[in-house]
Amino acid sequence: MKRTLEMKIRFTRGELDALTKKARKSGFSREGYSRRILNGATVKENPPADVPMLIREVRRVGYNIDQILKRANSIGLLDVPQLRKALEDNRAVEKLIVDTYTTPSD
């Protein structure tokens, strides 16, 4: 959708500085940030550069735990509570990181 309509809005220096700061932290332009806020989106700060790597590592560990569980089940160790708990904890950490540092698609 092409945006063709324009609106002039006035800010105090403090308001414009606050808007600029929030937009920079989110990685959006002031206009893009404002549109998202007006459309009801929750705009989060961009994650530090190492967060995507952290998410990948947590997923890798979870995958490894899952493979160990599958192997344990295949050789007859049907109940491996510590591994199941580790996998649940890993998934909870992954969800927390993803929810904290990612923005849903518009």
C-alpha positions in Angstrom: 0.0 0.0 0.0 1.5 3.3 -1.0 1.2 6.1 1.5 0.2 9.3 -0.2 -1.4 11.3 2.6 0.6 13.6 4.8 -0.1 15.2 8.2 1.9 17.9 10.0 2.3 17.4 13.7 4.1 19.7 16.2 6.2 18.4 19.1 8.1 20.0 22.0 11.8 19.4 21.9 11.5 16.9 24.7 8.7 15.0 22.9 10.6 14.8 19.6 13.7 13.7 21.4 11.7 11.0 23.2 10.2 9.8 20.0 13.5 9.8 18.2 15.1 7.8 21.0 12.3 5.2 21.1 12.4 4.8 17.3 16.2 4.3 17.3 16.0 1.7 20.0 13.4 -0.2 18.0 15.2 0.1 14.7 12.4 1.9 13.0 12.2 5.4 11.6 10.2 7.9 13.6 7.4 7.5 11.0 7.5 3.7 11.0 7.6 3.6 14.8 4.6 6.1 15.1 2.5 4.1 12.5 3.1 0.9 14.5 2.1 2.5 17.8 -1.0 4.0 16.2 -2.0 0.6 14.8 -1.8 -0.9 18.3 1.4 -2.9 17.9 3.8 -3.4 20.8 7.1 -2.1 19.6 10.1 -3.6 21.4 13.7 -2.5 21.4 16.0 -4.2 18.9 17.9 -7.0 20.6 21.6 -6.7 21.3 23.6 -8.2 18.4 24.3 -11.4 20.3 20.7 -12.3 21.0 20.0 -14.1 17.7 23.1 -16.2 18.4 21.8 -16.9 21.9 18.5 -18.1 20.4 20.2 -20.4 18.0 22.4 -21.9 20.7 19.4 -22.5 23.0 17.5 -24.2 20.2 20.6 -26.3 19.4 20.8 -27.4 23.0 17.1 -28.2 23.0 17.5 -30.3 19.8 20.4 -32.2 21.4 18.4 -33.0 24.5 15.4 -34.1 22.4 17.7 -36.5 20.4 19.1 -37.9 23.7 15.5 -38.5 24.9 14.6 -40.2 21.6 17.6 -42.5 21.9 16.9 -43.3 25.5 13.3 -44.3 24.6 14.5 -46.4 21.7 16.8 -48.5 23.9 14.2 -49.0 26.6 14.9 -46.2 29.1 11.2 -45.2 28.9 11.2 -42.6 31.7 14.1 -40.2 31.8 12.7 -37.4 34.1 15.9 -35.3 34.3 16.2 -35.1 30.5 12.5 -34.3 30.1 12.8 -31.5 32.7 16.0 -30.2 31.0 14.1 -30.1 27.7 11.1 -28.3 29.3 13.5 -25.8 30.9 15.3 -25.2 27.7 12.0 -24.6 25.8 10.9 -22.2 28.5 14.2 -20.2 28.2 13.9 -20.2 24.4 10.3 -18.9 24.6 11.4 -16.2 27.1 14.2 -15.0 24.8 12.1 -15.0 21.7 9.1 -13.2 23.4 11.4 -10.6 24.9 13.5 -9.8 21.8 11.3 -10.3 18.8 8.5 -8.3 17.5 5.5 -10.0 15.9 5.0 -9.3 12.2 2.6 -6.5 11.3 
